[in-house]
Amino acid sequence: EKISQPNFSHFSPIMNHAFVVFGQWLLGFLSFWYPGLSTPRREQAVPWHALMGITIFLLTICTAETGLAEKFIFQRLVRESEAYLVNFLGLMVLLFGAAVAFCVTH
């Protein structure tokens, strides 16, 4: 009996959101290079700029995690060694993301 594959994917919407947020972050970055922007205005933008940067990073971690999960599910990887590899990679990506987010915020 053939099993039908689901017709949805969370990978693409998360990736698209990361690109949109990156565009906003890029605008913030360019505003710091703009010579006519006042210092108080730049100081007001710093927390938002940092928030967008960490948001982009965490969205890319989510994209990597969903990509690994979809590869595992949609390719029907059935060997035990493949499952261990995907789980190990997913755990390492998650721990890396948590470590970087912790270091940036503290």
A tleap script that builds the chain and sets N, CA, C and O, in Angstrom:
source leaprc.protein.ff14SB
mol = sequence {
  NGLU LYS ILE SER GLN PRO ASN PHE SER HIE
  PHE SER PRO ILE MET ASN HIE ALA PHE VAL
  VAL PHE GLY GLN TRP LEU LEU GLY PHE LEU
  SER PHE TRP TYR PRO GLY LEU SER THR PRO
  ARG ARG GLU GLN ALA VAL PRO TRP HIE ALA
  LEU MET GLY ILE THR ILE PHE LEU LEU THR
  ILE CYS THR ALA GLU THR GLY LEU ALA GLU
  LYS PHE ILE PHE GLN ARG LEU VAL ARG GLU
  SER GLU ALA TYR LEU VAL ASN PHE LEU GLY
  LEU MET VAL LEU LEU PHE GLY ALA ALA VAL
  ALA PHE CYS VAL THR CHIE
}
set mol.1.N position { 0.840 -1.182 0.000 }
set mol.1.CA position { 0.000 0.000 0.000 }
set mol.1.C position { 0.881 1.239 0.000 }
set mol.1.O position { 1.823 1.339 0.786 }
set mol.2.N position { 0.577 2.165 -0.868 }
set mol.2.CA position { 1.358 3.387 -0.992 }
set mol.2.C position { 0.831 4.452 -0.036 }
set mol.2.O position { -0.374 4.693 0.047 }
set mol.3.N position { 1.750 5.080 0.679 }
set mol.3.CA position { 1.389 6.131 1.625 }
set mol.3.C position { 1.540 7.470 0.921 }
set mol.3.O position { 2.576 7.748 0.318 }
set mol.4.N position { 0.505 8.296 1.000 }
set mol.4.CA position { 0.587 9.608 0.354 }
set mol.4.C position { 1.385 10.561 1.234 }
set mol.4.O position { 1.327 10.499 2.462 }
set mol.5.N position { 2.125 11.436 0.582 }
set mol.5.CA position { 2.906 12.421 1.306 }
set mol.5.C position { 2.050 13.649 1.565 }
set mol.5.O position { 1.201 14.000 0.745 }
set mol.6.N position { 2.268 14.308 2.704 }
set mol.6.CA position { 1.505 15.525 2.971 }
set mol.6.C position { 1.858 16.630 1.976 }
set mol.6.O position { 2.962 16.663 1.432 }
set mol.7.N position { 0.915 17.521 1.750 }
set mol.7.CA position { 1.100 18.595 0.784 }
set mol.7.C position { 1.486 19.918 1.436 }
set mol.7.O position { 1.273 20.976 0.842 }
set mol.8.N position { 2.040 19.884 2.625 }
set mol.8.CA position { 2.418 21.114 3.298 }
set mol.8.C position { 3.881 21.051 3.710 }
set mol.8.O position { 4.478 19.980 3.824 }
set mol.9.N position { 4.423 22.214 3.925 }
set mol.9.CA position { 5.809 22.300 4.346 }
set mol.9.C position { 5.971 23.558 5.186 }
set mol.9.O position { 5.504 24.628 4.794 }
set mol.10.N position { 6.616 23.442 6.319 }
set mol.10.CA position { 6.871 24.605 7.164 }
set mol.10.C position { 8.212 25.258 6.829 }
set mol.10.O position { 8.502 26.364 7.284 }
set mol.11.N position { 9.011 24.576 6.043 }
set mol.11.CA position { 10.344 25.062 5.723 }
set mol.11.C position { 10.290 26.373 4.946 }
set mol.11.O position { 10.970 27.332 5.309 }
set mol.12.N position { 9.504 26.427 3.898 }
set mol.12.CA position { 9.460 27.612 3.039 }
set mol.12.C position { 8.921 28.854 3.734 }
set mol.12.O position { 9.526 29.917 3.588 }
set mol.13.N position { 7.814 28.786 4.486 }
set mol.13.CA position { 7.342 30.014 5.145 }
set mol.13.C position { 8.342 30.550 6.166 }
set mol.13.O position { 8.503 31.765 6.283 }
set mol.14.N position { 9.008 29.680 6.897 }
set mol.14.CA position { 9.986 30.148 7.869 }
set mol.14.C position { 11.155 30.810 7.153 }
set mol.14.O position { 11.651 31.851 7.585 }
set mol.15.N position { 11.589 30.201 6.059 }
set mol.15.CA position { 12.689 30.780 5.286 }
set mol.15.C position { 12.281 32.140 4.719 }
set mol.15.O position { 13.081 33.075 4.723 }
set mol.16.N position { 11.050 32.256 4.233 }
set mol.16.CA position { 10.570 33.534 3.697 }
set mol.16.C position { 10.530 34.608 4.781 }
set mol.16.O position { 10.886 35.759 4.531 }
set mol.17.N position { 10.098 34.234 5.984 }
set mol.17.CA position { 10.077 35.195 7.083 }
set mol.17.C position { 11.501 35.647 7.424 }
set mol.17.O position { 11.728 36.818 7.727 }
set mol.18.N position { 12.441 34.728 7.374 }
set mol.18.CA position { 13.832 35.086 7.655 }
set mol.18.C position { 14.335 36.103 6.632 }
set mol.18.O position { 15.048 37.037 6.997 }
set mol.19.N position { 13.978 35.938 5.370 }
set mol.19.CA position { 14.390 36.900 4.344 }
set mol.19.C position { 13.758 38.266 4.569 }
set mol.19.O position { 14.417 39.289 4.383 }
set mol.20.N position { 12.488 38.296 4.967 }
set mol.20.CA position { 11.815 39.575 5.219 }
set mol.20.C position { 12.467 40.292 6.396 }
set mol.20.O position { 12.744 41.489 6.326 }
set mol.21.N position { 12.711 39.558 7.472 }
set mol.21.CA position { 13.346 40.165 8.637 }
set mol.21.C position { 14.767 40.604 8.295 }
set mol.21.O position { 15.230 41.633 8.788 }
set mol.22.N position { 15.467 39.834 7.454 }
set mol.22.CA position { 16.807 40.225 7.042 }
set mol.22.C position { 16.766 41.539 6.281 }
set mol.22.O position { 17.657 42.374 6.439 }
set mol.23.N position { 15.752 41.731 5.463 }
set mol.23.CA position { 15.609 43.000 4.743 }
set mol.23.C position { 15.448 44.169 5.697 }
set mol.23.O position { 16.021 45.236 5.479 }
set mol.24.N position { 14.672 43.973 6.752 }
set mol.24.CA position { 14.496 45.031 7.745 }
set mol.24.C position { 15.803 45.291 8.494 }
set mol.24.O position { 16.146 46.438 8.783 }
set mol.25.N position { 16.525 44.218 8.803 }
set mol.25.CA position { 17.802 44.356 9.499 }
set mol.25.C position { 18.805 45.090 8.605 }
set mol.25.O position { 19.578 45.923 9.076 }
set mol.26.N position { 18.779 44.772 7.324 }
set mol.26.CA position { 19.688 45.416 6.378 }
set mol.26.C position { 19.403 46.915 6.284 }
set mol.26.O position { 20.328 47.722 6.193 }
set mol.27.N position { 18.125 47.283 6.307 }
set mol.27.CA position { 17.781 48.710 6.311 }
set mol.27.C position { 18.321 49.394 7.563 }
set mol.27.O position { 18.812 50.521 7.497 }
set mol.28.N position { 18.229 48.718 8.692 }
set mol.28.CA position { 18.790 49.272 9.928 }
set mol.28.C position { 20.293 49.411 9.849 }
set mol.28.O position { 20.857 50.406 10.305 }
set mol.29.N position { 20.943 48.419 9.273 }
set mol.29.CA position { 22.399 48.470 9.114 }
set mol.29.C position { 22.812 49.632 8.224 }
set mol.29.O position { 23.753 50.362 8.535 }
set mol.30.N position { 22.107 49.797 7.124 }
set mol.30.CA position { 22.435 50.891 6.203 }
set mol.30.C position { 22.165 52.260 6.817 }
set mol.30.O position { 22.848 53.233 6.498 }
set mol.31.N position { 21.170 52.334 7.698 }
set mol.31.CA position { 20.886 53.623 8.332 }
set mol.31.C position { 22.036 54.055 9.245 }
set mol.31.O position { 22.235 55.251 9.458 }
set mol.32.N position { 22.784 53.109 9.779 }
set mol.32.CA position { 23.938 53.468 10.597 }
set mol.32.C position { 25.080 54.001 9.740 }
set mol.32.O position { 25.910 54.770 10.223 }
set mol.33.N position { 25.126 53.604 8.495 }
set mol.33.CA position { 26.168 54.088 7.598 }
set mol.33.C position { 25.781 55.401 6.932 }
set mol.33.O position { 26.623 56.074 6.338 }
set mol.34.N position { 24.511 55.761 7.032 }
set mol.34.CA position { 24.056 57.004 6.422 }
set mol.34.C position { 24.628 58.168 7.227 }
set mol.34.O position { 24.387 58.254 8.431 }
set mol.35.N position { 25.382 59.068 6.587 }
set mol.35.CA position { 26.074 60.117 7.351 }
set mol.35.C position { 25.159 61.169 7.963 }
set mol.35.O position { 25.555 61.822 8.929 }
set mol.36.N position { 23.965 61.356 7.445 }
set mol.36.CA position { 23.097 62.411 7.950 }
set mol.36.C position { 22.231 62.014 9.136 }
set mol.36.O position { 21.501 62.857 9.658 }
set mol.37.N position { 22.283 60.773 9.576 }
set mol.37.CA position { 21.434 60.317 10.676 }
set mol.37.C position { 21.999 60.792 12.010 }
set mol.37.O position { 23.192 60.638 12.275 }
set mol.38.N position { 21.150 61.363 12.841 }
set mol.38.CA position { 21.615 61.928 14.111 }
set mol.38.C position { 21.996 60.825 15.108 }
set mol.38.O position { 21.516 59.694 15.025 }
set mol.39.N position { 22.858 61.185 16.037 }
set mol.39.CA position { 23.318 60.223 17.047 }
set mol.39.C position { 22.179 59.732 17.941 }
set mol.39.O position { 22.110 58.530 18.197 }
set mol.40.N position { 21.279 60.597 18.432 }
set mol.40.CA position { 20.167 60.079 19.247 }
set mol.40.C position { 19.284 59.078 18.487 }
set mol.40.O position { 18.802 58.097 19.052 }
set mol.41.N position { 19.091 59.350 17.211 }
set mol.41.CA position { 18.276 58.439 16.396 }
set mol.41.C position { 18.975 57.079 16.279 }
set mol.41.O position { 18.323 56.036 16.343 }
set mol.42.N position { 20.280 57.094 16.111 }
set mol.42.CA position { 21.043 55.844 16.033 }
set mol.42.C position { 20.990 55.086 17.352 }
set mol.42.O position { 20.873 53.860 17.371 }
set mol.43.N position { 21.077 55.827 18.457 }
set mol.43.CA position { 21.008 55.185 19.766 }
set mol.43.C position { 19.649 54.536 20.002 }
set mol.43.O position { 19.562 53.489 20.644 }
set mol.44.N position { 18.596 55.150 19.489 }
set mol.44.CA position { 17.259 54.563 19.614 }
set mol.44.C position { 17.132 53.291 18.785 }
set mol.44.O position { 16.385 52.384 19.152 }
set mol.45.N position { 17.846 53.218 17.683 }
set mol.45.CA position { 17.711 52.075 16.777 }
set mol.45.C position { 18.535 50.861 17.200 }
set mol.45.O position { 18.268 49.752 16.737 }
set mol.46.N position { 19.524 51.044 18.062 }
set mol.46.CA position { 20.422 49.937 18.419 }
set mol.46.C position { 19.683 48.730 19.006 }
set mol.46.O position { 19.930 47.614 18.549 }
set mol.47.N position { 18.784 48.889 19.997 }
set mol.47.CA position { 18.106 47.703 20.536 }
set mol.47.C position { 17.272 46.965 19.481 }
set mol.47.O position { 17.216 45.735 19.474 }
set mol.48.N position { 16.632 47.720 18.599 }
set mol.48.CA position { 15.829 47.084 17.553 }
set mol.48.C position { 16.715 46.372 16.537 }
set mol.48.O position { 16.369 45.304 16.033 }
set mol.49.N position { 17.850 46.973 16.247 }
set mol.49.CA position { 18.795 46.370 15.327 }
set mol.49.C position { 19.317 45.039 15.891 }
set mol.49.O position { 19.414 44.047 15.167 }
set mol.50.N position { 19.646 45.030 17.173 }
set mol.50.CA position { 20.117 43.800 17.824 }
set mol.50.C position { 19.015 42.751 17.876 }
set mol.50.O position { 19.267 41.567 17.655 }
set mol.51.N position { 17.793 43.185 18.170 }
set mol.51.CA position { 16.661 42.247 18.213 }
set mol.51.C position { 16.423 41.607 16.851 }
set mol.51.O position { 16.187 40.402 16.762 }
set mol.52.N position { 16.486 42.409 15.790 }
set mol.52.CA position { 16.306 41.854 14.447 }
set mol.52.C position { 17.423 40.881 14.098 }
set mol.52.O position { 17.176 39.860 13.455 }
set mol.53.N position { 18.641 41.185 14.512 }
set mol.53.CA position { 19.757 40.288 14.236 }
set mol.53.C position { 19.578 38.929 14.899 }
set mol.53.O position { 19.780 37.898 14.256 }
set mol.54.N position { 19.201 38.912 16.174 }
set mol.54.CA position { 19.019 37.632 16.865 }
set mol.54.C position { 17.774 36.913 16.332 }
set mol.54.O position { 17.735 35.683 16.309 }
set mol.55.N position { 16.763 37.667 15.908 }
set mol.55.CA position { 15.570 37.051 15.313 }
set mol.55.C position { 15.915 36.342 14.014 }
set mol.55.O position { 15.457 35.226 13.767 }
set mol.56.N position { 16.718 36.987 13.190 }
set mol.56.CA position { 17.145 36.359 11.935 }
set mol.56.C position { 17.921 35.083 12.225 }
set mol.56.O position { 17.702 34.056 11.583 }
set mol.57.N position { 18.824 35.151 13.190 }
set mol.57.CA position { 19.624 33.978 13.528 }
set mol.57.C position { 18.733 32.825 14.004 }
set mol.57.O position { 18.909 31.686 13.571 }
set mol.58.N position { 17.784 33.116 14.889 }
set mol.58.CA position { 16.909 32.055 15.404 }
set mol.58.C position { 15.974 31.518 14.320 }
set mol.58.O position { 15.642 30.333 14.322 }
set mol.59.N position { 15.549 32.376 13.402 }
set mol.59.CA position { 14.739 31.888 12.282 }
set mol.59.C position { 15.547 30.962 11.377 }
set mol.59.O position { 15.005 29.993 10.846 }
set mol.60.N position { 16.826 31.245 11.195 }
set mol.60.CA position { 17.640 30.342 10.382 }
set mol.60.C position { 17.875 29.020 11.100 }
set mol.60.O position { 17.981 27.979 10.451 }
set mol.61.N position { 17.957 29.043 12.425 }
set mol.61.CA position { 18.058 27.792 13.191 }
set mol.61.C position { 16.775 26.980 13.008 }
set mol.61.O position { 16.833 25.770 12.793 }
set mol.62.N position { 15.625 27.638 13.092 }
set mol.62.CA position { 14.343 26.950 12.867 }
set mol.62.C position { 14.257 26.400 11.451 }
set mol.62.O position { 13.762 25.292 11.244 }
set mol.63.N position { 14.731 27.159 10.484 }
set mol.63.CA position { 14.723 26.694 9.102 }
set mol.63.C position { 15.588 25.448 8.940 }
set mol.63.O position { 15.197 24.501 8.258 }
set mol.64.N position { 16.752 25.449 9.560 }
set mol.64.CA position { 17.626 24.272 9.488 }
set mol.64.C position { 16.976 23.058 10.145 }
set mol.64.O position { 17.056 21.947 9.622 }
set mol.65.N position { 16.338 23.272 11.281 }
set mol.65.CA position { 15.682 22.163 11.987 }
set mol.65.C position { 14.521 21.587 11.167 }
set mol.65.O position { 14.384 20.370 11.049 }
set mol.66.N position { 13.696 22.460 10.610 }
set mol.66.CA position { 12.574 21.955 9.812 }
set mol.66.C position { 13.059 21.304 8.526 }
set mol.66.O position { 12.461 20.339 8.050 }
set mol.67.N position { 14.145 21.832 7.961 }
set mol.67.CA position { 14.718 21.205 6.767 }
set mol.67.C position { 15.211 19.799 7.057 }
set mol.67.O position { 14.992 18.889 6.258 }
set mol.68.N position { 15.874 19.612 8.192 }
set mol.68.CA position { 16.323 18.269 8.584 }
set mol.68.C position { 15.138 17.326 8.793 }
set mol.68.O position { 15.149 16.180 8.345 }
set mol.69.N position { 14.119 17.832 9.482 }
set mol.69.CA position { 12.942 16.991 9.750 }
set mol.69.C position { 12.225 16.615 8.453 }
set mol.69.O position { 11.799 15.471 8.290 }
set mol.70.N position { 12.090 17.561 7.539 }
set mol.70.CA position { 11.426 17.261 6.274 }
set mol.70.C position { 12.236 16.297 5.426 }
set mol.70.O position { 11.673 15.415 4.778 }
set mol.71.N position { 13.529 16.454 5.426 }
set mol.71.CA position { 14.378 15.518 4.689 }
set mol.71.C position { 14.182 14.105 5.232 }
set mol.71.O position { 14.080 13.142 4.472 }
set mol.72.N position { 14.132 14.000 6.532 }
set mol.72.CA position { 13.957 12.699 7.166 }
set mol.72.C position { 12.580 12.110 6.857 }
set mol.72.O position { 12.469 10.924 6.544 }
set mol.73.N position { 11.543 12.926 6.944 }
set mol.73.CA position { 10.172 12.430 6.761 }
set mol.73.C position { 9.866 12.164 5.289 }
set mol.73.O position { 9.394 11.084 4.937 }
set mol.74.N position { 10.134 13.145 4.431 }
set mol.74.CA position { 9.725 13.026 3.035 }
set mol.74.C position { 10.579 12.054 2.232 }
set mol.74.O position { 10.101 11.485 1.250 }
set mol.75.N position { 11.829 11.853 2.627 }
set mol.75.CA position { 12.674 10.890 1.927 }
set mol.75.C position { 12.505 9.479 2.496 }
set mol.75.O position { 13.084 8.519 1.988 }
set mol.76.N position { 11.720 9.374 3.534 }
set mol.76.CA position { 11.461 8.084 4.188 }
set mol.76.C position { 12.772 7.364 4.533 }
set mol.76.O position { 12.992 6.211 4.162 }
set mol.77.N position { 13.622 8.082 5.247 }
set mol.77.CA position { 14.871 7.481 5.697 }
set mol.77.C position { 14.533 6.475 6.787 }
set mol.77.O position { 14.027 6.841 7.847 }
set mol.78.N position { 14.814 5.220 6.521 }
set mol.78.CA position { 14.360 4.179 7.441 }
set mol.78.C position { 15.491 3.491 8.181 }
set mol.78.O position { 15.244 2.820 9.183 }
set mol.79.N position { 16.717 3.637 7.723 }
set mol.79.CA position { 17.822 2.983 8.408 }
set mol.79.C position { 18.092 3.657 9.736 }
set mol.79.O position { 17.973 4.875 9.874 }
set mol.80.N position { 18.455 2.852 10.698 }
set mol.80.CA position { 18.688 3.373 12.038 }
set mol.80.C position { 19.845 4.375 12.060 }
set mol.80.O position { 19.792 5.373 12.779 }
set mol.81.N position { 20.877 4.111 11.281 }
set mol.81.CA position { 22.027 5.021 11.256 }
set mol.81.C position { 21.639 6.390 10.691 }
set mol.81.O position { 22.163 7.408 11.143 }
set mol.82.N position { 20.734 6.432 9.716 }
set mol.82.CA position { 20.272 7.706 9.166 }
set mol.82.C position { 19.493 8.491 10.216 }
set mol.82.O position { 19.638 9.707 10.336 }
set mol.83.N position { 18.669 7.779 10.968 }
set mol.83.CA position { 17.891 8.446 12.017 }
set mol.83.C position { 18.814 9.035 13.078 }
set mol.83.O position { 18.597 10.158 13.534 }
set mol.84.N position { 19.840 8.290 13.473 }
set mol.84.CA position { 20.791 8.814 14.453 }
set mol.84.C position { 21.518 10.046 13.920 }
set mol.84.O position { 21.723 11.013 14.654 }
set mol.85.N position { 21.903 10.014 12.663 }
set mol.85.CA position { 22.609 11.145 12.072 }
set mol.85.C position { 21.731 12.390 12.040 }
set mol.85.O position { 22.181 13.476 12.407 }
set mol.86.N position { 20.486 12.240 11.603 }
set mol.86.CA position { 19.577 13.386 11.534 }
set mol.86.C position { 19.296 13.921 12.936 }
set mol.86.O position { 19.286 15.134 13.142 }
set mol.87.N position { 19.069 13.041 13.893 }
set mol.87.CA position { 18.820 13.484 15.262 }
set mol.87.C position { 20.041 14.176 15.860 }
set mol.87.O position { 19.907 15.189 16.546 }
set mol.88.N position { 21.225 13.637 15.603 }
set mol.88.CA position { 22.449 14.250 16.115 }
set mol.88.C position { 22.658 15.632 15.507 }
set mol.88.O position { 22.967 16.585 16.222 }
set mol.89.N position { 22.492 15.744 14.194 }
set mol.89.CA position { 22.643 17.048 13.540 }
set mol.89.C position { 21.622 18.057 14.068 }
set mol.89.O position { 21.952 19.215 14.322 }
set mol.90.N position { 20.394 17.605 14.228 }
set mol.90.CA position { 19.357 18.493 14.753 }
set mol.90.C position { 19.672 18.978 16.152 }
set mol.90.O position { 19.484 20.153 16.465 }
set mol.91.N position { 20.151 18.079 16.990 }
set mol.91.CA position { 20.509 18.455 18.359 }
set mol.91.C position { 21.692 19.414 18.380 }
set mol.91.O position { 21.697 20.373 19.152 }
set mol.92.N position { 22.691 19.167 17.544 }
set mol.92.CA position { 23.859 20.046 17.498 }
set mol.92.C position { 23.491 21.441 16.987 }
set mol.92.O position { 23.981 22.442 17.511 }
set mol.93.N position { 22.637 21.511 15.973 }
set mol.93.CA position { 22.192 22.809 15.458 }
set mol.93.C position { 21.425 23.564 16.545 }
set mol.93.O position { 21.627 24.763 16.732 }
set mol.94.N position { 20.551 22.864 17.255 }
set mol.94.CA position { 19.768 23.489 18.320 }
set mol.94.C position { 20.664 23.981 19.451 }
set mol.94.O position { 20.486 25.099 19.933 }
set mol.95.N position { 21.621 23.167 19.880 }
set mol.95.CA position { 22.532 23.581 20.949 }
set mol.95.C position { 23.418 24.749 20.515 }
set mol.95.O position { 23.697 25.651 21.305 }
set mol.96.N position { 23.853 24.727 19.270 }
set mol.96.CA position { 24.636 25.851 18.746 }
set mol.96.C position { 23.814 27.133 18.781 }
set mol.96.O position { 24.301 28.176 19.219 }
set mol.97.N position { 22.568 27.058 18.321 }
set mol.97.CA position { 21.697 28.233 18.333 }
set mol.97.C position { 21.446 28.749 19.740 }
set mol.97.O position { 21.453 29.958 19.974 }
set mol.98.N position { 21.223 27.834 20.676 }
set mol.98.CA position { 20.991 28.247 22.063 }
set mol.98.C position { 22.239 28.889 22.656 }
set mol.98.O position { 22.142 29.886 23.372 }
set mol.99.N position { 23.412 28.328 22.365 }
set mol.99.CA position { 24.660 28.880 22.897 }
set mol.99.C position { 24.928 30.276 22.343 }
set mol.99.O position { 25.315 31.176 23.087 }
set mol.100.N position { 24.725 30.456 21.050 }
set mol.100.CA position { 24.956 31.774 20.448 }
set mol.100.C position { 23.949 32.791 20.987 }
set mol.100.O position { 24.324 33.916 21.319 }
set mol.101.N position { 22.679 32.406 21.076 }
set mol.101.CA position { 21.654 33.323 21.598 }
set mol.101.C position { 21.972 33.707 23.046 }
set mol.101.O position { 21.791 34.862 23.432 }
set mol.102.N position { 22.438 32.759 23.840 }
set mol.102.CA position { 22.792 33.049 25.227 }
set mol.102.C position { 23.980 34.019 25.286 }
set mol.102.O position { 23.965 34.980 26.055 }
set mol.103.N position { 24.998 33.761 24.474 }
set mol.103.CA position { 26.180 34.626 24.485 }
set mol.103.C position { 25.853 36.043 24.015 }
set mol.103.O position { 26.402 37.012 24.539 }
set mol.104.N position { 24.980 36.165 23.047 }
set mol.104.CA position { 24.637 37.487 22.522 }
set mol.104.C position { 23.814 38.289 23.521 }
set mol.104.O position { 23.974 39.507 23.610 }
set mol.105.N position { 22.941 37.634 24.270 }
set mol.105.CA position { 22.048 38.349 25.170 }
set mol.105.C position { 22.651 38.590 26.543 }
set mol.105.O position { 22.085 39.344 27.334 }
set mol.106.N position { 23.774 37.976 26.845 }
set mol.106.CA position { 24.376 38.176 28.172 }
set mol.106.C position { 25.692 38.845 28.101 }
set mol.106.O position { 26.321 39.081 29.132 }
savepdb mol mol.pdb
quit
